[in-house]
């Protein structure tokens, strides 16, 4: 099988779709399939091209045996609605206009959001008469509206485009059951939707393979209790709740907080933390993905948080699975499907999002419960291996490709 992947985010960018698609591509290659990834020059989230890359019309490389084609696009930081739309639309245009240069393919996987990637998948499939699969990682534009961005008229137009693409896709791979339920409630046939949640490379994320004492590099004492958030510091994540919880924990000098990542809200969060006098909160930039297991191993608890909004009940943040694989207990401040995954696996403690009092109380309690945390960590590691390994998820996606191709 010859698989063409369309995505606007890919390795070496540090993002959930980058890791998912790279891991799946490697699994598919190992199963004997040809895989080509079409993307743009790496630049997220700051809109700065990574060292060693240029924003050329067309360039190709191989990453761990995966053929990667990078196309020109208008590049901007992940902030500002109009410029981001121009960024995304330019990648769609480049993909369609240069599709004649792609290697031959049997099926297209277009990973969305943004919808513009799915648009490219649809148009290229019609041009070259090949089936395409819509990989649905998040509900878009609903997730934009959830954080208060976008004007009403453009949002209604995007919703019409969204429904058109769902109907035109030959198949849909949904990352959560809630996404599937949302689509079927809006008239999309459940027969064309498969579920393949995110997962984790359980060999890479293995507590037995830790290489570096990240706790020492962070300046965290061995007796301290470290709670951390890793990932995008965006509007959806509501990390001001973490800062307020940290303020409530200041009397306990053992408890420390870490926010490691970048995004639209990073500077605002740092300024706010300083104004609050939170000397127990550290901020650090993202690290390469292969160093993430070291940092998970340094934690006593990993925080997952999204703002309390109905649309965020449908998502499962990918970092949940990495924490589970590392045996790191999760403080899960979510509603909906993400909380269900954590609760069913026994991999963490679930609390309501947006509640700094409850968050602080739970952290203070758990900081004195080492046996409970140890058991939670074991539960997470077991669930990651048995239910959420990347290999299992890649195989689930392959079955969707086979359905589309009639195999």
C-alpha positions in Angstrom: 0.0 0.0 0.0 1.3 3.5 -0.9 0.1 6.0 1.7 0.3 9.8 1.3 0.0 11.8 4.6 -0.9 15.5 4.5 -0.2 17.5 7.7 0.8 21.1 8.5 2.8 19.9 11.6 5.5 17.3 11.6 8.8 16.3 13.1 11.0 18.1 14.3 8.1 20.3 15.5 7.1 19.4 19.1 3.4 18.7 18.8 0.9 15.9 19.2 0.2 15.4 15.5 4.0 15.4 14.7 4.6 12.5 17.1 1.4 10.5 16.2 2.0 10.7 12.5 5.7 10.0 12.7 5.2 7.0 14.9 2.4 5.6 12.7 4.5 6.2 9.5 7.4 4.2 11.0 5.0 1.4 12.0 3.4 1.3 8.5 6.9 1.2 6.9 7.9 -1.7 9.1 4.7 -3.5 7.9 5.9 -3.1 4.3 4.0 -0.1 3.1 5.4 3.0 1.3 4.8 6.2 3.2 5.2 9.8 2.1 4.5 12.8 4.4 3.7 16.2 2.8 4.1 19.1 5.2 5.7 22.6 5.4 9.0 23.9 6.8 9.1 23.4 10.6 8.3 26.6 12.3 5.7 26.1 15.1 4.7 27.6 17.4 6.8 30.8 17.1 6.6 31.1 13.3 10.4 30.9 13.0 11.9 28.4 10.7 14.0 25.8 12.5 17.8 25.8 12.0 18.9 23.8 9.0 15.6 24.4 7.1 14.5 27.0 4.6 11.0 27.9 3.3 11.6 26.6 -0.3 9.0 25.9 -2.9 9.7 22.2 -2.7 12.3 20.2 -0.7 12.5 16.6 0.3 14.3 14.6 3.1 14.2 11.3 4.9 13.6 11.1 8.6 14.1 7.7 10.2 13.3 6.0 6.9 10.2 8.2 6.2 10.0 10.2 3.0 9.1 13.8 3.9 8.2 16.5 1.3 8.2 20.1 2.5 6.4 22.8 0.6 6.4 26.6 0.7 3.8 28.3 2.9 3.3 31.7 4.4 4.8 31.4 7.9 3.6 33.3 11.0 3.5 32.7 14.7 0.6 30.8 16.2 -1.2 34.0 17.1 -3.6 36.3 15.2 -6.6 34.9 13.3 -6.1 36.5 9.9 -2.4 35.6 9.5 -3.0 32.1 10.7 -5.7 31.6 8.1 -3.3 32.9 5.4 -0.7 30.5 6.7 -3.0 27.5 6.5 -4.5 28.4 3.2 -1.1 28.8 1.6 -0.2 25.2 2.6 -3.4 23.9 1.0 -2.6 25.8 -2.2 1.0 24.5 -2.3 -0.2 21.0 -1.7 -2.7 21.0 -4.5 -0.6 22.8 -7.1 2.4 20.6 -6.5 0.7 17.3 -6.1 1.9 16.3 -9.5 5.4 16.0 -7.9 4.4 13.6 -5.2 5.3 9.9 -5.6 2.4 7.6 -6.7 0.0 6.8 -3.9 -3.1 4.6 -3.3 -4.7 6.5 -0.4 -4.5 9.9 1.3 -4.6 10.6 5.0 -5.4 14.2 5.7 -4.9 15.1 9.3 -7.0 17.9 10.7 -7.3 20.4 12.3 -6.9 22.7 10.6 -9.6 22.1 8.1 -7.4 23.5 5.3 -5.4 20.2 5.4 -8.6 18.2 4.9 -9.5 20.6 2.0 -6.2 19.7 0.4 -6.9 16.0 0.9 -10.3 16.3 -0.8 -9.0 18.3 -3.8 -6.0 16.1 -4.4 -8.2 13.0 -4.1 -10.5 14.3 -6.8 -7.6 15.4 -9.1 -5.8 12.0 -8.9 -8.9 9.8 -8.3 -7.7 8.3 -5.1 -9.6 7.8 -1.9 -9.0 10.0 1.1 -9.4 9.6 4.8 -10.2 12.5 7.1 -8.2 12.1 10.4 -10.2 14.0 12.9 -7.9 15.1 15.8 -10.2 17.9 17.1 -13.5 19.6 16.3 -12.6 22.6 14.2 -13.9 25.4 14.1 -15.7 24.6 17.4 -12.4 24.6 19.3 -11.6 28.1 18.0 -14.9 29.4 19.3 -14.4 27.7 22.6 -11.5 30.1 23.4 -13.3 33.2 22.1 -11.5 33.6 18.8 -13.0 34.1 15.4 -16.0 36.2 14.2 -19.5 34.7 13.9 -19.8 35.0 10.1 -16.4 33.3 9.3 -17.2 30.6 11.8 -20.5 29.7 10.2 -18.8 29.5 6.8 -16.1 27.2 8.3 -18.8 25.0 9.8 -20.4 24.6 6.3 -17.0 23.6 4.9 -16.4 21.3 7.8 -19.7 19.4 7.1 -18.9 19.3 3.4 -15.6 17.6 4.0 -17.0 15.1 6.5 -19.6 14.1 3.8 -17.0 13.9 1.0 -14.4 11.9 2.9 -14.2 8.3 1.9 -13.6 7.4 5.6 -13.1 9.2 8.8 -10.6 8.2 11.6 -11.8 9.9 14.8 -9.4 10.1 17.7 -12.2 10.0 20.3 -15.6 8.4 20.6 -17.0 11.8 21.5 -15.9 13.2 18.1 -17.7 10.3 16.4 -20.9 11.0 18.4 -20.7 14.7 17.5 -20.5 13.8 13.8 -23.3 11.3 13.8 -25.6 13.7 15.7 -25.0 16.1 12.8 -26.0 13.5 10.1 -22.7 11.8 9.3 -23.1 8.1 8.9 -21.5 6.1 11.7 -20.6 3.4 9.2 -17.8 5.5 7.7 -16.2 6.4 11.0 -13.5 4.4 12.8 -11.9 5.1 16.2 -8.2 5.2 16.6 -7.3 7.2 19.8 -3.9 8.6 20.4 -1.3 6.4 21.9 2.3 6.2 23.0 5.6 4.5 22.1 5.9 2.4 25.2 9.5 1.5 24.5 10.6 5.1 24.2 8.4 6.2 27.2 9.6 3.5 29.6 10.7 4.3 33.2 13.5 1.7 32.8 15.1 3.7 30.0 15.7 7.1 31.7 19.0 8.5 30.7 19.4 11.8 32.6 18.4 13.1 36.0 16.2 16.0 34.8 15.2 16.8 38.4 18.8 17.8 39.1 18.9 20.0 35.9 15.7 21.7 37.0 17.2 22.5 40.4 14.5 20.5 42.3 15.5 18.9 45.6 15.0 15.2 46.0 12.5 15.8 48.8 10.4 18.3 46.9 7.0 17.4 45.4 7.0 18.4 41.8 3.8 19.0 39.8 4.2 19.9 36.1 2.4 20.8 32.9 4.1 20.0 29.6 2.9 21.2 26.2 1.3 24.1 24.5 0.6 27.1 26.7 -2.4 28.2 24.8 -5.8 29.8 25.5 -7.6 26.5 25.7 -5.4 25.2 28.6 -6.5 27.6 31.3 -3.2 27.5 33.1 -4.0 30.5 35.2 -5.8 27.9 37.3 -2.5 26.2 38.0 -1.0 29.5 39.0 -3.8 30.1 41.5 -3.4 26.6 42.9 0.4 27.2 43.3 -0.4 30.4 45.2 -2.5 28.3 47.6 0.3 25.8 48.1 3.0 28.4 48.9 3.0 27.7 52.7 4.2 24.1 51.9 7.8 24.8 50.8 8.2 21.2 49.5 5.6 21.7 46.7 7.0 23.0 43.4 5.3 23.7 40.0 6.7 23.5 36.5 5.3 24.8 33.2 7.3 23.6 30.3 6.3 24.6 26.8 5.5 27.5 24.6 2.5 29.1 23.1 0.3 32.2 22.8 -0.2 32.5 26.6 3.4 31.8 27.8 4.5 35.4 28.4 1.2 36.3 30.0 1.5 33.4 32.4 5.0 34.3 33.4 4.0 37.9 34.1 0.9 36.8 36.0 3.0 34.4 38.1 5.5 37.1 38.9 2.7 39.5 40.0 1.2 36.8 42.2 4.6 36.3 43.9 4.7 32.6 43.0 8.3 31.7 43.7 7.3 28.1 43.7 6.6 28.1 39.9 9.2 27.4 37.3 8.9 28.1 33.5 11.0 26.2 31.0 11.1 26.0 27.2 10.1 22.8 25.4 12.8 20.1 25.1 13.3 17.7 22.2 10.9 14.8 22.2 13.5 12.2 23.0 14.2 14.0 26.3 10.6 14.0 27.4 10.9 10.6 29.2 13.6 12.0 31.4 11.4 14.9 32.4 8.4 12.8 33.1 10.6 10.6 35.4 11.4 13.7 37.4 7.8 14.4 38.3 5.7 13.4 41.3 2.5 14.3 39.4 1.7 15.4 35.9 -1.1 18.0 35.4 -3.5 17.8 32.5 -5.9 20.8 32.3 -8.3 22.3 29.8 -10.8 25.1 30.3 -14.3 24.0 31.4 -16.1 24.2 28.1 -18.4 21.6 26.4 -16.1 21.2 23.4 -13.2 20.2 25.5 -15.2 17.3 26.9 -14.6 15.6 23.6 -10.8 15.6 23.6 -8.1 13.3 25.0 -4.9 15.3 25.4 -2.0 13.2 24.0 0.3 13.8 27.0 -2.0 11.6 29.1 -0.7 8.5 27.3 3.0 9.6 27.7 2.5 10.1 31.4 0.8 6.7 31.7 3.6 4.9 29.9 6.2 6.5 32.2 4.2 5.5 35.3 3.8 9.2 36.3 0.6 9.8 38.3 -1.8 12.2 36.6 -3.8 15.0 38.1 -6.6 15.1 35.5 -8.5 18.4 35.5 -10.7 17.5 32.6 -14.3 16.7 31.9 -15.6 14.1 29.4 -13.6 11.5 27.5 -10.1 12.5 28.7 -11.2 12.1 32.3 -12.8 8.7 31.5 -9.6 7.3 30.1 -7.7 8.3 33.2 -10.4 7.1 35.6 -10.9 3.7 33.8 -7.2 3.0 33.8 -6.7 4.1 37.4 -3.8 6.3 36.1 -4.6 9.4 38.1 -7.0 11.4 40.2 -9.7 13.4 38.4 -10.9 16.8 39.5 -13.1 19.5 37.9 -11.3 21.9 35.5 -11.0 25.6 36.4 -11.1 24.9 40.2 -7.8 26.1 41.9 -9.1 25.3 45.4 -9.8 21.7 44.6 -6.5 21.4 42.6 -4.5 22.8 45.5 -6.3 20.6 48.1 -5.6 17.4 46.0 -2.0 18.3 45.5 -1.5 18.9 49.2 -3.2 15.6 50.0 -1.3 13.5 47.5 2.0 15.0 48.5 1.7 12.9 51.6 0.4 9.7 49.9 3.4 8.0 48.3 1.9 4.5 48.3 -1.2 5.7 46.5 0.9 7.5 43.9 3.0 4.5 43.4 0.0 2.3 42.7 -1.5 4.9 40.3 1.8 5.0 38.4 1.8 1.2 38.0 -1.8 1.3 36.8 -1.0 3.8 34.1 2.0 1.9 32.8 -0.1 -1.3 32.5 -2.9 0.5 30.6 -0.5 2.1 28.2 1.0 -1.2 27.2 -2.2 -3.1 27.0 -4.5 -0.6 25.4 -2.7 2.5 24.1 0.6 1.5 22.4 1.4 3.2 19.1 1.7 -0.1 17.4 -1.8 -1.0 18.3 -3.1 2.3 17.1 -1.2 2.2 13.8 -2.7 -1.2 13.1 -6.2 0.2 13.7 -5.6 2.9 11.2 -4.3 0.4 8.6 -7.6 -1.4 8.9 -9.3 1.8 7.9 -7.1 2.1 4.8 -7.9 -1.5 3.9 -11.6 -0.8 4.1 -11.3 2.2 1.8 -9.2 0.2 -0.7 -11.5 -2.8 -0.5 -8.9 -5.2 0.8 
